[in-house]
Amino acid sequence: MLARVLSMRRGAHMEEEDELDEHSQDDSKTRKHLSIATRITNYFTRTGYLCPTIITAIIILIITSYFLQSRDLLCVSSISSFDRLSRTRFFGLDGLDSDFGALGVPWYLCRSKHGKTVEWTTKDLLQGLEEFVPIYETRPIKNNMYGMGFDHSFGLWFITRWLKPDLMIESGAFKGHSTWVLRQAMPNTRIISITPRHPEKYLKKGAAYVDGNCTYFAGKDFVDFGSIDWSTVMKKHGVSDLSRVLIFFDDHQSELKRLKQALKAGFTNLVFEDNYDTGTGDHYSLRQICDQFYIQGGGHSCFEDSDEARVRSVRKKFWEKAVDTQELCGPGESWWGVRGYMRDDFNHTNKPISYSQHFQNSRYVESILDLYWELPPVAGPSLTHQTRYDPARAPSPIVEDGRFRLFQRLGLSRLEPSVFNGYTQMVYVQISDKES
């Protein structure tokens, strides 16, 4: 009996040992196939060093990333300021306008009374580009230095052809390129051209354009736009509906002044060629007027350590017309207009204005503005190779960066890169009297 009990106990114990041996053998087989990473993890888990090790690894990763990023920034800053590839690599194709809000561009720019927008779409603009490129290639003035480039030539042609006015008036003609553009848009419509020097004078030195169906207030017959008796001129041309007249201003006069003069005469459709950005240009523009703190994204900081100052200093290295905070701000942190001044008449008149005056100017413009539309650049800078305007200070282009096949199909690749360097936010506006 005792022997049987002992035998049973021994048997049970041996079975447990056999099971343990089998388990131990299976465990040891599994351990032989463990990866080095698993073994290390098991070790740190047993010793209690797992969490400190993970934290240390994360810290090392952050430090390494910081130094790699710093090295890339140093490499970019050492590259030529206006190297197109450098700009693309630094900002990225989608990052060229990524600082739009940080730079203080008003998201809604000039606010109209009722939020009216233009009828045309991007598709209409693309179709227009395809039609206009061959026309532009026939221009008589191939080198229009100090005059309109391709972007604004297309904008003027497109707006004019869409509106189909009964009469076209231009203030500022230079060699006559804008007159030629108007004529291509409306072959049989009368033009009135107001310009101090008659375009025919430029024919003695080179290419110019004089239109046969145009009334010139030029040379000895010159009269400033604001001094013309427009009621008499309209009767002479048989125009009774002034909403059927298109005015094109390229005379470098204060756009606030021209806006008031046009409204007084009864005109409603206006195009301003040089709608200069805040801190730039030789006259007070609508874009400058509408750059206000109460507009989302409007107003500017003159603080040298601000985010805006940092962004501006970087972008100035890549775009010729970009301005840094020191250039933007005048005495007393006056950033509005150009360093707190309201420029006029090719900057021959430079009048300081307070921010209160600047604010009241914007309120006046909004009270008479029915529509405000800025012409987008025709294509992104990686396509046009333009180096002047900062894309962060402009609307998104019609042909966006990276769409070379479309750029090529429209015929834009046939044009010289220099014709894309004249963009200054051309704007089309509709105005009417204040509402009572």
Secondary structure, DSSP 8 states (H G I E B T S, - for coil): -HHHHHHHHHHHHHHHHHHHHHHHHHHHHHHHT--HHHHHHHHHHHHT-HHHHHHHHHHHHHHHHHHHHHHHHHHHHTS-TT-HHHHHHHH-GGGTTTTTTTTT--TT-S--SS-B--S--HHHHHHHHHHHHHHHTT-S-S--TTS--HHHHHHHHHHHHHH--SEEEEE--TTSHHHHHHHHH-TTSEEEEEESS-GGGGGGTS-----TTEEEEEGGG---GGGS-HHHHHHHTT---GGGEEEEE-S---HHHHHHHHHHHT--EEEES----TT-SSS--HHHHT--TTSTT-S----TTSHHHHHHHHHTTT-TT---HHHH-BGGGB-HHHHTEEEETTTTEEEE--HHHHHHHHHHHHHHEEEEEE---SB-HHHH---SS-GGGS---SB-TT-HHHHHHTTGGGS-GGGGS-----EEEEE-----
